[in-house]
């Protein structure tokens, strides 16, 4: 049975930490890209987006401008405000605005970001959580969207 891990919130990152992730992001653009499907769900005033990284994949996130919950299930390295840490198992993490994280999947790892919103389209929701929406994988790769209307 999977146990919940101790909650250790993800804080806002300092400018130099964000610059480190941006440098990694620039270097990764020269490598073959991994295809990652994004699943979007709108339900009960919440927007959730889920991706699953295959083992060995390295991914950088967009600069997030609002607080969210981040759910991580799997085994990965995460670089964030408190440096690098290993996440293994199932984690529900309060995540502050002002972060641009990097992840390396040791095993297949799924991540879901959730926040309350009045957005009704993926484009509206993406513009709400980042100004880097044009860099998101959901603009370049496969998507699946569910809107329940509730």
N, C-alpha and C positions, 0 to 999 in steps of 0.2 A: 504494500500500500504506500502511496506517495504521501509524505508528510509535508505540511506547510513549513517553510523555512522562516527563521526569525526575520522580521521586517526591518530592513535598513534602508531608509528613504534615499532617493537619488536627488542630490542637491543641484543648484545652479552651478555652472562651471565658470571658472575664471577665464579671462580673455586668452591667456597663454595656453590653457588646456584646449579651448576651442580651436586655436591656431594649430595645435598638434594634430587634432582630428582632421582639420582642413588639409594639412600637409599629407596625411595618410590618404585621404580621399583623392587628392591629386595624383599620388603614386599609384593608387588602385585603378585609376582610369586607363593606365597603360597595360593592364593585365586583362585576360579573358574574363568576361562578366558572367556571373551566375544568374540563371533565370530564377526569379522568385515571384510567385503569384501573391497578389494582395487581395485579401477578402475584406470587404467593407460591409458593415452592418449598421443600419439606422433603426433604433427601437427605443421607445419610451423616453425620448429626449436625450438619448445617448448615441454617440458615434464611436464605433470600434473598428480598428483596422488590424488585421492579423497577417503576419508573414511567417513562413517556416524556412529557416536557413538550413541547407544541407551541411553535413559534416565537412569541416575544413574551410567553409566559406568565411570571408571577411567582409563586413559591411559597415558603412558609416551612415549615421542618421542625419536628417535635416536638423537645422537649428530650430529647436522647439520654443515657441514664444508664449506658451500657456502651460499651466499645471495640468497633469494628467495622471491616470493610473497606468502603470506598465506591468503587464502580466508576462512572466517569462517561464516557459516550461521546457526543460532540456538540460543541456550542459554546455556552457559557453564562458568565454572571457568577456568582460565588459569594462570598457574604459569610460570613466565619468568623473564627476566632481571630486571624488575621494580616491582617484587613481584607478588602478586596475584591480578588479576582483573577479573571482570565479563564482558563477551561479550554477548550481546543480540542483535539479528537482523542480519544484513549482514555487514561484515567488509572485506575490502581489505587492507591488512597490509604489508608494506615493512618489511621484516624480515632479520636481519643480520645473518652472519655466526657466529658460536660459541654459539649455543643455544641448549638446551636439555629441552624441555618444558614438563609440566604435565597439563592434562586437566581432568575436571570432568563435564560430561554432565548433566545439569539440565533438559533439554528437548532434544529430538533428535537433534544432531548437526553434520553438515557436514563440513569437512575441505578439501580444495584443496591447495596443494603446487605446485607452478609453477616456472620453470626456463628455460632459454635458454640453448640449448644443441645440440651437434652433435650426441649424443647417439642414437642408433637405436634399443636397447633392454632394457627391464626393468633392467636386471642385470647391464648393463653399466651405466644407469642413476642412479641406487641406489648407485653404487660404486663412482659415481661422487659427490653425496651429503652427503654421510656418510661413515665412516669406520666401523660402526656398522650394516652393511647391513644384516648380519646373524641374527640379532635380530628383523628385521622388520616383522610385521604381514603378509606382502605379501609373506614371505617365509614359513609361517605356516598355512595360511588360504586361503580362496577363492580369486581369482583374475579375473579381466576382462580387457583385453588389446585391445586397438584400435590404429592401426597405419595407418594413412591416406596416407602416401607417399607424401604429399605436403610439 
